[in-house]
Amino acid sequence: MLQSKLLTKISKTFPEGEESKNAKWLIRGGFIAKSSSGVYSILPLGLRVLRNITEIVREEMNALGSEELAMPALVEKKYWEKTGRWGVDVIYKTGNEENKKDEAHDFEFGLGWTHEEVMTAIANNFIQSYRDLPKSAYQFQTKFRKEVRAQGGLLRGREFLMKDLYSFHLDEKDLESFYLKIWKAYNNVYKRVGLKTIVAEAGGGDFTKQYTHEFQVLNTAGEDLVYYCSKCKFAQNKEVFKPENHKDCKEEILNAKAIEVGNIFRLGTRYSEAFNLKVKLESGEESRVVMGSYGIGITRIIGTLVEEYSDERGIIWPKSVAPFKAHFINLRKNKDKEFKKFFALYEKLNKNSNEILFDDRADKSAGEKFAESDILGIPLRIVCGEKTGIKLEIKERSSSKFKLVSYKEIEKYLAV
Ligand SMILES: [Zn+2]
């Protein structure tokens, strides 16, 4: 991709009215644009990061044998009434008393903030026998949640992208076995995107009465407070924290602010009861289906990565999610032999993957180009200039060291 052709430009200043580090850098770098408070557009550069994260999550969910689907964002009132959740204060609702009189609007919809109800209704069409279990399905979908105070950039939005997976089981034992598998898959996801998480016990909110598990990244930008032990695996969210639960370990309990990047819920039979989802057993008896639901905040991961990986010069993307693999920067004034060689290498490496950004702009100084490259946070910077001779200068965004290397070596660096 030629930098001169990008839709976006890097801003010289931080946006006004944004306090969070992630929103500041992401807007300045042209990854996202603020549309309203808590509502952001994901711009082409941001979408590259989002797709990389999505692909990692998709691979891990597929590895569990789960299937991807897409449910509607518009969810009719009747679904939520079955579980008593139409009244929760996070739903953006369409329709009102006045337009109820109009037949065409004689219904009410809410913008989906979670999809247990819709998924259970779908499952009812296909799950009838114990032989149909277990099953699971997931989606990546824009969710909507009313937030009184939408701050924190991508950490707490009114509209955000989520991966939500729902599982259906014959009994609690089977749910438990899946629960442990998806726990492991979540650990893989966070490791692959570059986040260190701790798993904290938490309350179930509007979902379940049982303990749930939250995947938390310890970071001062977070809104959660987690109590944890650095020696054993004990960790609890502040709402459920009881010091007496930390047994058989003498280490002191610490607490820290944290960003919740995922959660897993054992739902039991609450939703299958509401939607009368049951299966016929071998004995001929009927049994309620046991369910679980599991979320990962995709856009929130982007925000968390910037909170975790940025310095005074900009973002430092982990390689696995970076918008481009490498940033080629041309400093040569003339399109001479060396420039042509450099451009040919870019074309060769970029041809199939489109994962190289080439700074071809003639109206920017070397200093401006380097500063902008640091803001973008692409893992490798490769420079061709008068000073680099027949070689190229290579520098990792995360390091201050640079060196001159041959063209052959550059190809090795960029090999998959
Ligand atoms: Zn401990």
Residues whose N, C-alpha, C, O or C-beta is under 5 A from the ligand:
A	BS01	ZN	C229 K231 C232 F234 C249 E251
